Amino acid sequence: MTAVTDQDPTEHTDHTEHTDHTDHTDDLRHTDHTGHGAEEEAAERAGRGRPEPAAGKGAAGSGSGSGCAREDEPHARVKDVGVKDAEAPSRRGDREGGRGERGEGSSAGACAGPSAGAADSGDGEGAWGDGLIARRVDENGGAEPYAVLPSRPPASSAALMPLAYDGNLRSRLDALRELVGLSRTRLDSGTLAEAGRVLDEASARRRLSGQHTVVAIAGATGSGKSQLFNTLAGVTISETGVRRPTTAAPIACSWSDGAASLLDRLGIPGRLRRRPLQHPDSESPLRGLVLIDLPDHDSAAVQHREQVDRILALVDAVVWVVDPEKYADALIHERYLRPMAGHAEVTFVVLNQVDRLPGEAAEQVLDDLRRLLDEDGIALGEYGEPGATVLALSALTGEGIGELRETLGQFVAERQAPARRIAADVDAAARHLRPVYVTGQRTGLSEEARDEFADRLADAVGATAAGEAAERAWLRHANRACGTPWLRLWRWYHDRRDPVTGRLPSRAQADEEATARQRVEHAVRTVSDRASAGLPAPWAQAMREAAVRGAQGLPEALDELAVRTGLPPGRPPRPGWWPVAVLAQAAMTLLQVVGGLWLLGQIIGFVPPNLGVPVLLMLAGIVGGPLIEWSCRLAARGPARRYGHEAERLLREAAAGCGRARVLDPLAAELLRYREVREQYARVTGVGAATR
């Protein structure tokens, strides 16, 4: 019988010292791992200060006494007991050279720990530092003997190339990073948490090996995932049994060197890392695969479920194992499969235990499983299309294992799973962020809304009233300049007789100021509502806040602007025809004076009597003065209207400029920022993503 012990190389003596009594003792010791022999071996290990190996981690099948060394047993040696003393030296020499050969009559194989061969060959510890070498199990469950592989030097950093993302994925990750940076002041940290996690995990995975694919085997209690894990590994690594849950901690099995950093990222300790024994003359079809056996996702232990959720977020692909009884369980569909529908390209769904289904029942259950996956939104890659792979097999009988092994081999050989997983994570983060960036409605501030806001501010500042006042002032000045002297004298007397007290206008001015402030606030609310229409809630809130900040001090600024841009002091400007009108009015007045003096001279006898000429002169002056005044009024309406319009225009432009600087420009800046994040979001989703 062949067994694995923990003897230190320094304690080794010549094989000729081992007698038949020793052989008999070892046979008794390894007949039953649960018997007295195991207790004696444990006592011997404790006496030598060696840790006791975990139960069930090295056992192969029934009747096998072969085991596997862990990373914490660096000096494990293979001892062949029951071999003739004459053959011992040559067997020892082969073992020291890193090779073990089957002896005649031997019924079990040998397996070595991570550094067993390295210690004998002088390469030192670390040649197999990322896992154990386990023995394989044949299809009948018995131990298939394999020789210990020769030691290999540790893989150099140059040999383990880091993961490389293509240009499209790099552009999407850069856009997501830019999107998060632009959104930190507008969105809360919880909304951006998933995007930040994706960026961190993408960066961490990119620094690690791109020649390995980490695949997790997940499933419910009793689905047979640990049995499938052992079958794929070719060795009993993960404990199986009727006790539930059986798998208490994730166990890793790596088919090639260089996976230690990946397993460190998953938080799997060295004592739970394994390596299947590979044939020394051929490359394994699963080379580059790192297989993880997860605890049950429906375990009653909370820490088990937490480990499942944590590792599922880090692995490159997942093999979901379901059985004919629980394949339609709502827990796995609602908690895992449906939320990860976008990860179909890195998802395998395996219907295990089909050997329990009679006749065509297996195909019927498989079709129903595909239907459920389709309802979950998981694309099925059945005709060469990208999507999840659905298989039916039996880990117990080996049915379908070859197909799964071949599919996994092709999947690992492509070395695209890590990038596909990151791309799917980016898609999931983009779907999570869609409500805060996209509403499907038209956004922006139209020119009509801008003009309406300017009109409201102009009304608040009294631009129309100021224009009308300017027009009246121009007409009044024209009347005074072109009116008859007698009318101007009467108006002067009337103004002196009824002076303005000022009390009523003062009260009206206070009312006007309150009304103007209300108009300004209403104008700001209206324009902010129109600018935020169609925007997602966070950006609409940012628009309203920007409008409120701009509205602070706006009424005061408009009042100051109205005073500064109001009517200039002094008289309004005169048109070129005003001097002619003034001279004509003076001539009419002169005619009246001459005619009156002439009549007066005739009355006192100073001038010969002649009523016709003086009367005509007086009538010409009396009629001509008002006629000239009326003509001037008609001629002054056009210039007065233009003068009023110009005054209104200047005040409107000043009010619009003040509102634009304080309200519209901040709103435009927020809209520009939103459009920028929308462009980045489009790049994240793959729309317009440029390959660099």
C-alpha positions in Angstrom: 0.0 0.0 0.0 1.1 3.6 -0.8 0.5 6.4 1.7 1.5 10.0 2.3 3.2 10.9 5.4 4.6 14.2 6.9 8.1 13.0 7.5 10.8 15.7 7.3 13.6 15.0 4.9 16.1 15.4 7.7 14.5 12.5 9.6 14.7 10.1 6.6 16.7 6.9 7.1 17.5 4.2 4.6 14.6 2.1 3.4 16.3 -1.1 4.6 15.5 -0.1 8.1 11.7 -0.5 7.5 10.7 -4.0 8.2 7.5 -6.0 7.7 6.4 -4.8 11.1 6.5 -1.2 9.8 4.6 -2.2 6.7 2.0 -3.9 8.9 1.7 -0.8 11.1 1.2 1.5 8.2 -1.4 -0.9 6.7 -3.3 -0.7 10.0 -2.9 3.0 10.2 -4.3 3.7 6.8 -7.0 1.1 6.6 -9.6 3.4 8.0 -9.1 7.1 8.4 -11.7 7.2 11.2 -10.2 4.3 13.2 -7.4 3.9 15.7 -4.7 4.1 13.1 -5.7 7.7 12.3 -5.5 8.5 16.0 -2.0 7.1 16.2 -1.0 9.0 13.1 -2.4 12.2 14.6 -0.5 11.5 17.7 2.7 11.0 15.8 2.1 14.2 13.9 1.5 16.1 17.1 4.7 14.7 18.5 6.6 15.9 15.5 4.9 19.3 15.6 3.2 18.8 12.2 -0.3 20.1 11.6 -3.0 17.6 11.2 -4.5 17.5 7.6 -8.1 18.5 7.2 -10.4 15.5 7.2 -11.8 14.6 3.8 -9.5 16.9 1.8 -7.1 14.3 0.7 -9.3 11.2 0.5 -9.9 9.8 -2.8 -12.6 7.1 -2.9 -13.4 4.0 -0.9 -10.5 1.8 -0.3 -7.9 4.5 -1.2 -5.3 5.5 1.2 -3.7 8.1 -0.9 -3.9 11.8 0.2 -2.7 15.3 -0.9 -0.3 17.6 0.8 -1.4 21.2 1.5 0.6 24.4 1.2 1.1 24.3 5.0 3.0 20.9 4.7 6.0 21.9 2.7 8.1 18.9 3.6 5.6 16.2 2.7 7.4 13.1 1.3 6.0 10.1 -0.5 6.9 6.8 1.3 6.4 3.5 -0.4 5.7 0.8 2.1 5.6 -2.8 1.3 8.3 -2.6 -1.5 11.2 -4.9 -1.3 14.3 -3.6 0.5 16.4 -4.2 -2.6 14.2 -1.8 -4.6 14.3 0.9 -1.9 17.5 2.7 -3.0 16.4 3.1 -6.6 12.9 4.2 -5.5 14.4 6.7 -3.2 16.6 8.1 -5.9 13.7 8.5 -8.2 11.8 10.4 -5.6 14.7 12.6 -4.8 14.9 13.5 -8.5 11.3 14.6 -8.4 9.8 11.5 -10.0 8.0 8.6 -8.6 7.3 5.4 -10.4 4.8 2.7 -9.8 6.1 -0.4 -8.2 4.9 -3.8 -9.1 1.9 -4.8 -7.0 1.2 -1.2 -6.0 -2.5 -0.4 -6.0 -2.5 3.3 -5.2 -0.8 6.4 -6.6 1.3 9.0 -5.0 0.7 12.7 -4.7 2.9 15.5 -3.5 2.5 18.9 -2.0 3.4 22.3 -3.5 7.1 22.0 -2.9 7.7 18.3 -2.5 9.5 18.0 -5.9 11.1 21.4 -5.5 12.6 20.4 -2.2 14.2 17.3 -3.6 15.4 18.9 -6.7 16.8 22.0 -5.1 14.5 24.5 -6.7 13.3 25.6 -3.3 9.8 26.4 -2.0 7.4 28.2 -4.3 7.5 26.0 -7.4 3.9 25.0 -6.7 3.2 27.9 -4.3 -0.3 28.6 -5.5 -1.9 25.3 -4.6 -1.6 21.6 -4.0 -1.1 18.7 -6.4 -3.9 16.3 -5.8 -4.3 12.8 -7.2 -6.9 12.1 -9.9 -9.8 9.7 -9.5 -10.8 7.4 -12.3 -14.4 7.0 -13.5 -15.1 4.2 -11.1 -14.1 6.3 -8.1 -10.9 4.5 -7.5 -7.5 6.1 -7.3 -5.8 6.4 -10.6 -2.0 6.3 -9.8 0.1 9.1 -11.3 3.7 9.8 -10.7 4.8 12.9 -8.9 5.5 15.6 -11.4 9.0 17.0 -11.7 9.4 20.4 -10.1 9.1 23.5 -12.2 10.6 26.9 -11.6 8.1 29.5 -10.5 6.5 31.4 -13.3 8.2 34.8 -13.9 6.4 38.0 -14.1 7.3 38.3 -17.7 5.6 34.9 -18.4 2.4 35.9 -16.7 1.1 38.7 -18.9 -1.4 41.0 -17.2 -4.9 41.2 -18.5 -5.3 43.5 -21.6 -8.6 45.2 -22.4 -9.5 46.1 -26.0 -9.9 49.6 -27.2 -13.7 49.6 -26.9 -13.7 48.4 -23.3 -10.9 50.8 -22.3 -12.9 53.7 -23.8 -16.0 52.6 -21.9 -14.1 52.4 -18.6 -12.5 55.8 -19.2 -15.9 57.2 -19.9 -17.4 55.7 -16.8 -14.5 57.1 -14.7 -15.1 60.6 -16.3 -18.8 60.2 -15.7 -18.4 59.4 -12.0 -16.0 62.4 -11.7 -18.5 64.8 -13.3 -21.4 63.5 -11.3 -19.9 63.5 -7.8 -21.3 67.0 -7.0 -24.7 66.2 -8.4 -25.3 62.6 -7.2 -25.0 61.0 -3.8 -22.3 58.5 -3.1 -24.8 55.6 -2.9 -25.9 56.1 -6.5 -22.3 56.1 -7.7 -21.2 53.2 -5.5 -21.7 50.4 -8.0 -20.0 52.3 -10.8 -17.0 53.0 -8.4 -16.9 49.3 -7.5 -16.8 48.3 -11.1 -14.0 50.7 -11.8 -12.0 49.4 -8.8 -12.5 45.8 -9.8 -11.7 46.4 -13.4 -8.4 48.1 -12.4 -7.6 45.3 -9.9 -8.3 42.6 -12.4 -6.3 44.3 -15.1 -3.2 44.1 -13.0 -3.5 40.4 -12.6 -2.9 37.4 -14.9 -4.7 37.5 -18.3 -3.7 33.8 -18.9 -6.1 32.5 -16.2 -9.9 32.3 -16.1 -11.5 32.2 -12.7 -14.7 30.2 -12.8 -16.9 29.7 -9.7 -19.2 26.7 -9.3 -22.4 27.8 -7.5 -25.5 26.1 -6.6 -28.1 25.3 -3.9 -27.9 22.7 -1.2 -27.8 19.1 -2.6 -27.4 20.2 -6.2 -24.2 18.2 -6.5 -21.8 21.2 -7.2 -19.0 19.8 -5.0 -19.3 16.4 -6.7 -19.1 18.2 -10.1 -16.1 20.2 -8.8 -14.3 16.9 -7.8 -15.2 15.3 -11.1 -13.8 18.2 -13.1 -10.7 18.3 -11.0 -10.2 14.5 -11.3 -9.7 14.3 -7.5 -11.7 14.3 -4.4 -11.0 17.9 -3.2 -14.3 19.2 -1.9 -16.1 17.3 0.7 -19.4 15.8 -0.3 -22.0 14.1 1.8 -25.5 14.1 3.2 -24.7 16.7 5.9 -26.0 20.1 4.8 -24.4 22.5 4.1 -21.3 20.5 3.2 -19.1 23.2 1.6 -18.4 25.7 4.4 -15.6 27.7 2.7 -14.7 28.3 -1.0 -12.1 25.8 -2.3 -9.9 26.6 -5.3 -8.3 24.3 -7.8 -5.9 25.7 -10.4 -4.7 23.9 -13.5 -1.6 26.0 -14.1 0.9 28.2 -12.3 0.6 31.9 -11.6 -2.9 32.0 -10.1 -1.8 32.9 -6.5 -2.5 36.6 -7.0 -6.0 35.9 -8.3 -6.8 33.6 -5.4 -5.4 36.3 -3.0 -7.9 38.7 -4.5 -10.7 36.3 -3.8 -9.5 35.9 -0.2 -9.0 32.1 -0.5 -6.3 31.0 2.0 -3.4 28.7 0.9 -4.8 25.8 2.9 -7.9 25.8 0.6 -5.9 25.9 -2.7 -5.4 22.7 -4.7 -3.8 21.5 -7.9 -4.9 18.5 -9.9 -2.1 16.1 -10.9 -1.4 16.6 -14.6 0.2 14.2 -16.9 3.8 15.2 -17.5 3.8 14.5 -21.2 0.7 16.4 -22.3 -0.9 19.8 -21.8 -4.2 19.8 -19.9 -7.2 20.9 -21.9 -8.2 23.0 -18.9 -4.8 24.8 -18.6 -5.4 28.3 -17.3 -8.6 27.4 -15.5 -9.0 28.4 -11.8 -12.1 26.6 -10.5 -13.8 27.7 -7.2 -16.2 25.6 -5.3 -18.5 28.0 -3.4 -20.7 27.3 -0.4 -24.4 26.8 -0.9 -26.1 30.0 -1.8 -29.2 29.0 0.1 -27.2 28.0 3.2 -28.7 28.7 6.6 -25.4 30.1 7.7 -25.3 33.8 6.9 -21.5 33.9 6.5 -21.8 31.2 3.7 -24.2 33.4 1.7 -22.0 36.4 2.2 -19.0 34.5 0.9 -21.0 33.5 -2.2 -22.1 37.0 -2.9 -18.6 38.4 -2.4 -16.8 35.9 -4.7 -19.5 36.0 -7.4 -18.8 39.7 -7.8 -15.1 39.0 -8.4 -14.9 35.8 -10.6 -14.7 35.8 -14.4 -17.4 33.3 -15.0 -20.0 31.3 -13.1 -21.2 27.7 -13.5 -24.7 27.4 -11.9 -25.5 23.9 -10.9 -29.2 23.1 -10.5 -30.9 19.7 -9.9 -34.3 18.4 -11.2 -35.9 19.3 -7.9 -34.7 22.9 -7.4 -34.0 24.2 -10.9 -37.2 26.4 -10.7 -36.5 27.7 -7.2 -37.4 31.3 -7.0 -34.4 32.1 -4.8 -31.8 31.4 -7.4 -33.8 33.0 -10.2 -34.8 36.2 -8.4 -31.6 36.8 -6.4 -28.9 35.7 -8.8 -29.9 34.7 -12.4 -32.3 37.6 -13.1 -30.1 40.4 -11.7 -27.1 38.9 -13.7 -29.0 38.5 -16.9 -26.5 40.8 -18.6 -23.7 38.4 -17.7 -25.0 35.6 -20.0 -21.8 35.3 -22.0 -19.9 34.3 -18.8 -22.6 32.1 -17.4 -23.0 28.3 -17.5 -26.2 26.7 -16.3 -25.8 22.9 -15.7 -28.7 20.6 -15.0 -27.1 18.0 -12.7 -28.3 14.5 -11.7 -30.0 13.8 -15.0 -29.4 10.1 -14.2 -32.4 10.4 -11.8 -34.7 11.3 -14.6 -36.2 8.5 -16.6 -36.7 8.5 -20.4 -37.3 11.8 -22.0 -37.9 13.6 -18.7 -34.4 15.0 -18.8 -35.1 16.8 -22.1 -38.4 18.1 -20.8 -36.8 19.5 -17.6 -34.0 21.0 -19.7 -36.5 22.7 -22.0 -38.4 24.1 -19.0 -35.1 25.3 -17.6 -34.4 27.2 -20.8 -37.9 28.7 -20.7 -37.3 30.0 -17.2 -33.9 31.4 -18.2 -35.5 33.2 -21.1 -38.1 34.7 -18.7 -35.2 35.9 -16.6 -33.9 37.8 -19.6 -30.8 35.5 -20.0 -29.8 35.1 -23.6 -29.1 31.5 -24.5 -26.2 30.9 -26.9 -27.8 27.8 -28.6 -26.9 28.5 -32.2 -23.5 30.1 -32.0 -25.1 33.3 -30.5 -23.5 35.0 -27.5 -25.2 33.9 -24.4 -25.4 31.5 -21.5 -24.4 27.8 -22.1 -27.0 25.3 -20.8 -26.0 21.7 -20.4 -27.4 18.5 -18.8 -25.1 16.0 -17.1 -24.6 13.7 -14.2 -21.5 14.2 -12.1 -22.1 10.8 -10.5 -22.2 8.7 -13.7 -20.0 11.0 -15.8 -22.7 11.6 -18.4 -22.2 15.0 -20.1 -18.9 15.6 -18.2 -16.9 15.4 -21.4 -19.0 18.0 -23.1 -18.7 20.3 -20.2 -15.0 19.8 -20.0 -14.6 20.5 -23.7 -16.8 23.6 -23.4 -14.8 24.9 -20.5 -11.6 24.2 -22.3 -12.6 26.3 -25.3 -14.0 29.0 -23.0 -10.7 29.2 -21.1 -8.6 29.0 -24.2 -10.2 32.1 -25.6 -9.0 34.2 -22.6 -11.9 36.6 -23.1 -13.9 35.8 -20.0 -12.3 38.5 -17.7 -12.9 41.2 -20.3 -16.5 40.0 -21.0 -17.2 40.0 -17.2 -15.9 43.5 -16.9 -17.9 44.6 -19.9 -21.0 43.0 -18.4 -20.4 44.8 -15.1 -20.1 48.1 -17.0 -23.4 47.4 -18.7 -25.0 46.6 -15.3 -23.6 49.8 -13.9 -24.9 51.8 -16.9 -28.4 50.3 -16.4 -28.3 51.2 -12.8 -27.4 54.8 -13.6 -29.8 55.2 -16.5 -32.6 56.8 -14.4 -30.3 59.6 -13.3 -29.1 60.4 -16.8 -31.8 59.5 -19.2 -35.5 60.3 -19.2 -36.4 60.0 -22.8 -37.8 63.5 -22.9 -36.5 66.6 -24.7 -34.4 68.8 -22.5 -33.0 72.3 -22.8 -34.1 75.9 -22.6 -35.8 77.2 -25.7 -35.4 80.7 -27.2 -39.1 81.2 -26.5 -38.5 80.6 -22.8 -35.5 82.9 -22.7 -37.5 85.7 -24.4 -40.4 85.2 -22.0 -38.0 85.5 -19.1 -36.6 88.7 -20.5 -40.1 90.1 -21.0 -41.1 89.3 -17.4 -38.0 91.0 -16.1 -38.7 94.0 -18.3 -42.2 94.2 -16.9 -40.9 93.9 -13.4 -38.5 96.8 -14.0 -41.2 98.8 -15.7 -39.6 99.0 -19.2 -43.0 99.6 -20.9 -44.0 102.3 -18.4 -40.6 104.0 -18.8 -41.0 104.1 -22.5 -44.4 105.6 -22.3 -43.1 108.1 -19.8 -40.3 109.0 -22.2 -42.8 109.5 -25.0 -45.0 111.8 -22.8 -42.0 113.7 -21.8 -41.0 114.3 -25.4 -44.5 115.4 -26.3 -44.7 117.7 -23.3 -41.5 119.3 -24.2 -42.6 119.7 -27.8 -45.8 121.4 -26.7 -44.0 123.7 -24.4 -41.5 124.7 -27.2 -44.1 125.1 -29.9 -47.1 126.3 -27.9 -48.5 129.8 -27.8 -47.1 132.1 -25.1 -50.5 132.6 -23.6 -51.0 128.8 -23.2 -47.6 128.3 -21.7 -48.3 131.2 -19.2 -51.6 129.6 -18.2 -49.9 126.2 -17.7 -47.2 127.8 -15.5 -49.9 129.4 -13.4 -51.8 126.2 -13.1 -48.7 124.3 -11.9 -48.0 127.0 -9.3 -51.5 126.8 -8.0 -51.8 123.0 -7.5 -48.4 121.7 -6.3 -48.0 117.9 -5.8 -47.9 116.8 -2.1 -45.9 113.6 -2.7 -47.7 111.3 -0.2 -49.8 109.3 -2.6 -46.9 108.8 -5.1 -44.7 107.6 -2.2 -47.2 104.9 -1.2 -47.7 103.9 -4.8 -43.9 103.5 -5.2 -43.7 101.1 -2.3 -46.5 99.0 -3.8 -44.8 99.0 -7.1 -41.5 97.8 -5.6 -43.3 94.9 -3.8 -45.1 94.0 -7.0 -41.8 94.2 -9.0 -40.2 91.8 -6.5 -43.0 89.3 -6.9 -42.7 89.5 -10.7 -39.0 88.8 -10.5 -39.5 85.8 -8.3 -42.2 84.5 -10.5 -40.1 84.9 -13.6 -37.2 83.0 -12.0 -39.5 80.1 -11.0 -41.0 79.9 -14.4 -37.7 79.8 -16.3 -36.2 77.3 -13.8 -39.2 75.0 -14.2 -38.9 75.2 -18.0 -35.2 74.6 -17.9 -35.5 71.5 -15.7 -38.4 70.0 -17.6 -37.4 66.6 -18.9 -34.3 66.3 -16.8 -33.6 63.5 -14.3 -34.5 64.4 -10.7 -30.9 65.2 -9.6 -30.2 67.4 -12.5 -33.6 69.1 -12.3 -32.9 69.9 -8.6 -29.5 71.3 -9.6 -31.2 73.6 -12.1 -33.6 74.9 -9.6 -30.9 75.5 -7.0 -28.8 77.4 -9.6 -31.8 79.6 -10.4 -32.4 80.3 -6.8 -28.8 81.3 -6.2 -29.0 83.6 -9.2 -32.3 85.2 -8.0 -30.7 86.4 -4.8 -30.2 90.1 -5.1 -31.8 90.3 -8.6 -34.6 92.7 -7.7 -32.1 95.1 -6.1 -29.9 94.8 -9.2 -32.8 95.6 -11.5 -33.8 98.6 -9.4 -30.3 100.0 -9.6 -30.2 99.2 -13.3 -33.5 101.1 -13.9 -32.1 104.2 -12.2 -28.9 104.1 -14.1 -30.5 103.3 -17.5 -33.6 105.5 -17.0 -34.4 108.8 -18.7 -31.4 111.1 -18.8 -31.7 114.3 -16.9 -32.6 117.5 -18.7 -34.8 118.0 -21.7 -35.3 115.4 -24.4 -33.5 116.0 -27.7 -35.2 118.2 -30.3 -35.8 117.5 -33.9 -34.4 119.8 -36.6 -37.7 121.5 -37.4 -38.2 122.8 -33.9 -36.5 126.2 -34.5 -38.7 126.8 -37.5 -41.8 126.1 -35.5 -40.6 128.3 -32.7 -39.9 131.2 -35.1 -43.3 130.7 -36.7 -45.0 130.8 -33.3 -43.1 133.9 -32.5 -44.2 135.5 -35.8 -47.8 134.7 -35.0 -47.4 136.3 -31.6 -45.8 139.3 -33.2 -48.8 139.7 -35.6 -51.2 139.6 -32.7 -49.1 142.3 -30.9 -48.8 144.5 -34.1 -52.5 144.2 -34.9 -53.5 145.0 -31.3 -51.2 148.1 -31.1 -52.6 149.3 -34.5 -56.1 149.1 -33.3 -55.1 150.8 -30.1 -53.6 153.6 -32.1 -56.7 154.0 -34.1 -58.8 154.2 -30.9 -56.7 157.0 -29.4 -56.5 158.7 -32.8 -52.8 158.3 -33.1 -53.2 156.3 -36.3 -55.8 157.0 -39.1 -58.8 154.7 -38.8 -58.5 151.5 -40.8 -59.9 148.5 -39.1 -59.3 146.0 -41.9 -55.6 145.6 -41.7 -55.1 145.4 -37.9 -58.0 143.0 -37.6 -56.6 140.8 -40.2 -53.2 140.9 -38.5 -54.7 140.0 -35.2 -56.8 137.2 -36.6 -53.8 135.8 -38.4 -51.8 135.7 -35.2 -54.7 134.3 -33.1 -55.5 131.6 -35.6 -51.9 130.9 -36.7 -50.5 130.2 -33.2 -52.8 127.4 -32.3 -52.6 126.0 -35.8 -48.8 125.9 -35.6 -49.1 124.3 -32.1 -51.5 121.6 -33.4 -49.2 121.0 -36.4 -46.2 120.6 -34.1 -48.1 118.0 -32.0 -48.9 116.0 -35.1 -45.3 116.2 -36.2 -44.0 115.4 -32.7 -45.9 112.1 -32.3 -43.5 110.1 -34.5 -40.3 111.3 -32.8 -41.9 111.0 -29.4 -42.9 107.4 -30.1 -39.4 106.6 -31.3 -37.9 108.2 -28.3 -40.1 106.2 -26.0 -39.4 102.9 -27.8 -35.7 103.6 -27.6 -35.9 104.2 -23.9 -37.9 101.0 -23.4 -35.5 99.0 -25.5 -32.5 100.2 -23.5 -34.2 99.3 -20.3 -35.3 95.9 -21.6 -31.8 95.0 -22.8 -30.3 96.1 -19.5 -32.8 93.9 -17.6 -32.3 91.0 -19.9 -28.6 91.3 -19.6 -28.8 91.3 -15.8 -31.1 88.3 -15.8 -28.9 86.5 -18.3 -25.8 87.0 -16.2 -27.5 86.0 -12.9 -29.9 83.3 -13.9 -29.8 82.2 -17.5 -26.0 81.7 -17.7 -25.9 79.4 -14.6 -28.8 77.5 -16.0 -27.0 77.1 -19.3 -23.9 75.9 -17.5 -25.9 73.3 -15.7 -27.4 72.2 -19.0 -24.0 72.0 -20.6 -22.7 69.9 -17.7 -25.7 67.6 -18.1 -25.1 67.3 -21.9 -21.5 66.4 -21.1 -22.4 63.7 -18.7 -25.0 62.4 -21.2 -22.2 62.1 -23.8 -20.1 60.2 -21.3 -23.0 58.0 -20.5 -23.5 57.3 -24.1 -19.9 56.2 -24.4 -20.3 54.0 -21.3 -23.3 52.2 -22.9 -21.2 51.7 -26.0 -23.0 54.3 -28.2 -20.4 56.4 -29.8 -17.5 54.8 -27.9 -14.4 55.4 -29.9 -11.7 52.8 -30.2 -8.3 54.3 -29.2 
